[in-house]
Amino acid sequence: MAARITLDINSAGEFELWLNPEGRDLLVKELLALSETNEHFHLMPIPSDVEVSTRPYRSDDKLLEYGKVLFRLDEWDARHFPHVLD
């Protein structure tokens, strides 16, 4: 079966990530590939790093069709975004 990943905000305002086994494996593979030299990947409904579904599970879900996962080293954030560190 093809990877299926659905991202949404439900009616309670909560983020949800729906995955079939192939979608889980793809997402984990992309997460494990993140590094200093490969610091992000894209999520979108068109062919991309990680393709996401445009079919909501519920009629009142707000789909999130475009996103980016960013890998951050503490040294980078200390320099560029120090307010996010403790």
Secondary structure, DSSP 8 states (H G I E B T S, - for coil): ----EEEEE-TTS-EEEEE-HHHHHHHHHHHHT--SSS-EEEEESSSSSEE-----SSTT-EE---EEEE---HHHHHHH-GGG--
